Amino acid sequence: MYGLRFGANEELVPDPDDLRTFLERTKKADGSGAHGSDLAHYRDLLRDFETFEKQRLHDVAHHNVREKMLYGVLGHSFFLSKVLLSSVSQYKYHLHTLSSLDFRKPTAFIRSAEEEISKLNPNKKPDAVKLARLQGMIDERTKTLEALQKQWSALIAELSDIALYVRNNIARVEQICEASIVVLVELQVGQKKEHELIEDIKTHFKEHLRDYLHQGSITKEHLETAKKEVATLSQEMSTLFKDDIFALTGLFEAIHDHAKKTVLEIDALMEKIAGRKGVSVEEYREVFTQIEQTLVSLVSDFRFEMKAPRVHTTTAYADILVEKRKEALDYLFELLERERRSEKNRRTDEDRRQFDDPDYDGPERRGHKERRVGKRTRHS
């Protein structure tokens, strides 16, 4: 994910300070905000995610279940990435440069000068002097147009490459989410882990009662209370496990749909200029401006909410439930990570899907229905 962008034009890559200055600069068109203001939400979320990851790596456990679920999904799906933010920022930078290229002035001057030359008589000395001066200015403007055209072509190629780079990585985000949804649905149907968690709770109480028995202080009332506690905790553990899977699945689906929308929009826009000859400057600007809107929407028009189910039991043993729930979440993300790695390993042969080619239709490419709701082909 987010590997090197091999099609990048190193001569066009902006200096970090120049890029930061551009993003902080107010837009001249309407003065409504800075160029980078529409990236603030994604930047803030990325910063919070990085803080969470640092705490997790250093075993700082003060983050809550909601954060564990939210950032776990966002991290697993690779929706959050500094590289993605940088790519969108550079796209905005290059589009601004492209939009500022002015072909009209030199073109208009050349046209006007040529008209004036046509009225001059080169056999007359005053006209000959004026003609030579105008021709020199035409030659100067022609060189300017050639330089502008060269810059324009380079920017068109760079913008196209960034758009496809983002598109391909977001398509991978979509695939990861889709595979994760399948894993979570199958896990919920299987119920194996749910039963293990409930058995752990029962084992805890059995050991607790055994300690009382060794002390000779166990009573019938102790046994009845323990049975009620076990029944209450087991039921809530079962409910929490299902609800947590449902919540995680819902978030993966939200990211999946958001990513899919982006991929489809970029594909449709790139199709407008792909392989066409004689595309005008204004057509290119319109298409690339629309792609910018799609990229900005990708990193700004989302509100991924994670409403983590609450623990409702008031039993004195609620801490057992909390620990088992954290254990369950760790298990879920470890399972998803194993599945993602095994999916990658299965794409190492010569017939693997060529990710950079959206038209590849080799043996590993499956339909949407087959992956999500049809016959399962995922290895266990």
C-alpha positions in Angstrom: 0.0 0.0 0.0 1.1 3.5 -0.9 4.4 2.4 -2.4 6.6 4.5 -4.6 4.8 6.5 -7.3 7.1 5.4 -10.2 5.5 7.8 -12.7 6.4 10.8 -10.6 8.2 13.7 -12.3 11.0 14.5 -9.9 11.4 18.0 -11.4 7.8 18.8 -10.5 7.7 17.5 -6.9 7.3 20.6 -4.8 9.7 21.4 -2.0 7.9 20.7 1.4 8.2 24.3 2.4 6.7 25.5 -0.9 3.9 23.0 -0.6 3.1 24.1 3.0 3.2 27.7 2.0 0.8 27.0 -0.8 -1.7 25.1 1.4 -1.6 28.0 4.0 -2.2 30.7 1.4 -5.7 32.1 1.0 -7.5 31.3 -2.2 -7.6 34.4 -4.5 -10.9 33.4 -6.2 -13.2 33.9 -3.3 -10.9 34.4 -0.3 -13.1 31.9 1.7 -10.1 30.0 3.1 -6.7 28.6 2.6 -5.9 26.1 -0.2 -5.4 23.4 2.4 -8.4 24.1 4.6 -10.5 21.3 3.1 -7.8 18.8 4.1 -7.9 19.8 7.8 -10.4 17.1 8.9 -8.3 14.3 7.4 -5.1 15.8 8.8 -6.6 16.0 12.3 -7.9 12.4 12.1 -4.5 11.2 10.9 -2.8 13.0 13.8 -5.2 11.4 16.3 -4.6 7.9 14.7 -0.8 8.3 14.9 -1.1 9.3 18.6 -3.3 6.2 19.2 -0.7 4.0 17.4 2.1 5.3 19.5 0.2 4.6 22.7 -0.7 1.1 21.5 2.9 0.3 20.6 4.0 1.4 24.1 1.2 -0.5 25.8 -0.5 2.7 27.0 -4.0 1.4 27.7 -5.9 4.6 28.6 -7.7 4.7 25.2 -11.3 3.5 25.3 -13.1 0.7 23.4 -14.5 3.2 20.8 -11.0 4.4 19.9 -9.7 0.9 19.8 -12.5 -0.1 17.3 -12.4 3.1 15.2 -8.7 3.4 14.8 -8.3 -0.3 14.5 -10.6 -0.3 11.4 -9.1 2.9 10.0 -5.6 1.5 10.4 -6.4 -2.0 9.1 -8.1 -0.6 6.0 -5.2 1.8 5.3 -7.7 4.6 4.7 -5.5 6.9 6.8 -2.1 7.6 5.3 0.4 10.5 5.2 1.2 9.5 1.7 -2.5 9.8 0.6 -2.7 13.3 2.3 0.6 14.3 0.6 -0.7 13.0 -2.8 -3.9 15.0 -2.6 -1.9 18.1 -1.5 0.4 17.8 -4.4 -2.5 17.4 -6.8 -4.0 20.6 -5.6 -0.6 22.3 -5.9 0.0 21.2 -9.5 -3.6 22.0 -10.5 -3.2 25.5 -9.2 0.0 25.8 -11.3 -1.8 24.4 -14.3 -4.7 26.8 -13.9 -2.3 29.8 -13.7 -0.7 29.0 -17.1 -1.8 31.8 -19.4 -1.8 30.8 -23.1 -4.2 33.6 -24.1 -2.0 36.7 -23.7 0.9 35.5 -25.9 -1.5 33.9 -28.4 -3.5 37.1 -28.6 -0.4 39.2 -29.0 0.9 37.0 -31.8 -2.4 37.2 -33.6 -2.6 41.0 -33.2 1.1 41.4 -34.3 0.6 39.2 -37.4 -2.4 41.3 -38.4 -0.4 44.5 -38.1 2.5 43.0 -40.0 0.1 42.1 -42.9 -0.6 45.8 -43.2 3.0 46.9 -43.4 5.1 47.3 -46.5 8.6 45.8 -46.0 9.9 48.0 -48.9 9.4 51.1 -46.8 12.1 51.7 -44.3 9.8 52.8 -41.4 7.6 49.8 -42.0 10.6 47.5 -42.3 11.9 48.6 -38.9 8.5 48.1 -37.3 8.1 44.7 -39.0 11.4 43.5 -37.7 10.6 44.7 -34.2 7.2 43.0 -34.3 8.6 39.8 -35.7 11.1 39.7 -32.9 8.3 40.1 -30.4 6.4 37.3 -32.1 9.4 35.0 -31.9 9.7 35.8 -28.2 6.0 35.0 -27.6 6.3 31.8 -29.6 9.1 30.6 -27.4 7.0 31.5 -24.4 4.1 29.4 -25.8 6.5 26.5 -26.5 7.7 26.7 -22.8 4.1 26.9 -21.6 3.1 23.9 -23.7 6.0 21.9 -22.4 5.1 22.8 -18.8 1.5 22.1 -19.6 2.2 18.6 -20.9 4.4 17.8 -17.9 1.7 18.9 -15.5 -1.0 17.0 -17.3 1.1 13.8 -17.0 1.8 14.5 -13.3 -1.8 15.1 -12.5 -2.9 12.0 -14.3 -0.3 9.9 -12.5 -1.3 11.2 -9.1 -5.0 10.6 -9.8 -4.3 7.0 -10.9 -1.9 6.4 -8.0 -4.6 7.5 -5.5 -7.3 5.6 -7.4 -5.3 2.3 -7.3 -4.5 2.6 -3.6 -8.1 3.4 -2.7 -9.2 0.5 -4.8 -7.0 -1.6 -2.6 -8.6 0.0 0.5 -12.0 -1.1 -1.0 -10.7 -4.7 -1.4 -9.3 -4.9 2.1 -12.7 -3.7 3.5 -14.6 -6.2 1.4 -12.4 -9.1 2.6 -12.7 -7.9 6.2 -16.5 -7.9 6.0 -16.5 -11.5 4.7 -14.3 -12.5 7.6 -16.4 -10.8 10.2 -19.7 -12.2 8.8 -18.3 -15.7 8.7 -17.0 -15.4 12.3 -20.4 -14.2 13.5 -22.0 -17.2 11.8 -19.5 -19.6 13.2 -19.8 -18.4 16.9 -16.6 -20.3 17.9 -14.9 -17.4 19.5 -18.1 -16.3 21.2 -18.3 -19.7 22.9 -14.7 -19.6 23.9 -15.2 -16.2 25.6 -18.2 -17.5 27.5 -16.3 -20.6 28.6 -13.5 -18.4 29.9 -16.1 -16.6 32.0 -17.4 -19.9 33.4 -13.9 -21.1 34.1 -13.1 -17.9 36.0 -16.1 -18.5 38.3 -15.3 -22.2 38.7 -11.8 -21.3 39.9 -13.3 -18.6 42.1 -15.7 -21.1 43.8 -12.9 -23.7 44.1 -10.9 -21.2 46.2 -13.9 -20.7 48.4 -14.3 -24.4 48.7 -10.7 -24.9 49.8 -11.3 -22.2 52.5 -14.4 -24.1 53.6 -16.6 -21.0 53.3 -18.8 -21.9 50.3 -22.6 -21.9 50.8 -25.6 -22.8 48.7 -26.2 -19.0 48.5 -22.7 -18.6 47.0 -23.5 -21.2 44.3 -26.8 -19.6 43.4 -25.3 -16.2 43.2 -22.5 -17.5 41.1 -24.9 -19.2 38.7 -26.8 -15.9 38.2 -23.6 -14.0 37.7 -22.4 -16.5 35.1 -25.7 -16.4 33.3 -25.8 -12.6 33.2 -22.2 -12.2 32.1 -22.4 -14.9 29.5 -25.5 -13.4 28.0 -24.0 -9.9 27.9 -20.7 -11.2 26.5 -22.6 -12.9 23.7 -24.5 -9.7 23.0 -21.4 -7.5 23.1 -19.5 -9.9 20.8 -22.2 -9.8 18.2 -22.8 -6.1 18.6 -19.0 -5.3 18.3 -18.8 -7.4 15.1 -21.8 -5.6 13.7 -20.3 -2.2 14.6 -16.9 -3.1 13.0 -18.7 -4.5 9.9 -20.7 -1.3 9.6 -17.5 0.8 9.7 -15.8 -1.3 7.1 -18.8 -1.0 4.9 -18.8 2.8 5.2 -15.2 3.0 4.2 -15.7 0.5 1.4 -18.6 2.4 -0.1 -16.7 5.7 0.3 -13.6 4.2 -1.4 -15.7 2.6 -4.2 -17.4 5.9 -4.9 -14.0 7.6 -5.3 -12.7 4.9 -7.6 -15.8 5.0 -9.9 -15.7 8.8 -10.1 -12.0 8.9 -11.0 -12.4 6.2 -13.6 -15.3 8.1 -15.2 -13.4 11.3 -15.3 -10.2 9.9 -16.7 -12.3 8.2 -19.4 -13.3 11.6 -20.7 -9.7 12.4 -21.8 -8.1 8.9 -22.1 -6.8 8.3 -25.7 -8.6 11.4 -27.1 -6.9 13.7 -29.5 -7.5 17.4 -29.8 -8.7 17.8 -26.2 -8.8 21.5 -25.5 -7.0 23.3 -22.7 -10.4 24.1 -21.1 -11.6 20.5 -21.3 -8.4 19.3 -19.5 -8.8 22.0 -16.8 -12.4 21.1 -16.3 -11.7 17.3 -16.0 -8.7 17.8 -13.6 -10.7 20.3 -11.5 -13.5 17.7 -11.1 -10.9 15.1 -10.2 -9.6 17.5 -7.5 -13.1 17.8 -6.1 -13.3 14.0 -6.0 -9.9 13.7 -4.2 -10.9 16.4 -1.7 -14.2 14.7 -1.1 -12.3 11.5 -0.4 -10.4 13.0 2.5 -13.1 15.4 3.7 -16.6 14.3 3.0 -16.8 11.5 5.5 -17.9 11.1 9.1 -17.1 7.6 10.1 -18.9 7.2 13.4 -18.1 4.3 15.8 -20.8 3.9 18.3 -19.3 1.2 20.5 -22.0 -0.8 22.4 -21.9 -0.1 26.2 -21.5 -2.6 29.0 -24.8 -2.7 30.8 -24.3 -5.2 33.6 -23.9 -3.7 37.1 -22.5 -6.9 38.5 -19.4 -6.7 40.7 -17.7 -8.8 38.1 -18.2 -6.4 35.2 -14.4 -6.0 35.0 -14.2 -9.6 33.7 -16.5 -8.6 30.9 -14.4 -5.6 30.0 -11.2 -7.6 29.9 -12.9 -10.3 27.8 -14.2 -7.7 25.4 -10.7 -6.2 24.9 -9.4 -9.7 24.3 -12.2 -10.3 21.7 -11.3 -7.1 19.9 -7.6 -8.0 19.8 -8.6 -11.4 18.5 -10.7 -9.9 15.7 -8.0 -7.5 14.5 -5.4 -10.3 14.6 -7.7 -12.5 12.6 -8.2 -9.7 10.0 -4.5 -9.1 9.8 -3.8 -12.8 9.2 -6.4 -12.8 6.5 -5.0 -9.7 4.8 -1.5 -11.2 4.8 -2.6 -14.5 3.5 -4.6 -12.7 0.7 -1.3 -10.9 -0.2 0.6 -14.2 -0.3 -2.0 -15.7 -2.6 -1.2 -13.0 -5.2 2.4 -13.9 -5.7 2.1 -16.2 -8.7 2.2 -15.2 -12.4 -1.5 -15.2 -12.8 -2.2 -12.8 -9.9 -4.4 -9.9 -10.6 -2.4 -7.0 -12.0 -3.6 -4.2 -9.7 -2.5 -1.4 -11.9 -4.6 -2.8 -14.8 -8.3 -2.3 -14.0 -9.2 -4.4 -17.0 -7.4 -7.5 -15.9 -9.7 -10.5 -15.8 -7.5 -13.4 -14.8 -8.5 -16.4 -12.7 -8.3 -14.6 -9.3 -10.7 -11.8 -10.2 -14.1 -12.6 -8.6 -17.3 -10.8 -8.9 -18.8 -8.6 -6.2 -21.6 -11.0 -5.4 -19.2 -14.0 -5.1 -17.0 -12.2 -2.7 -19.7 -10.7 -0.4 -22.7 -13.0 -0.5 -22.1 -15.9 -2.8 -20.0 -19.1 -2.5 -17.0 -18.5 -0.2 -13.6 -19.0 -1.8 -11.5 -17.5 1.1 -9.1 -19.9 2.7 -9.6 -20.6 6.4 
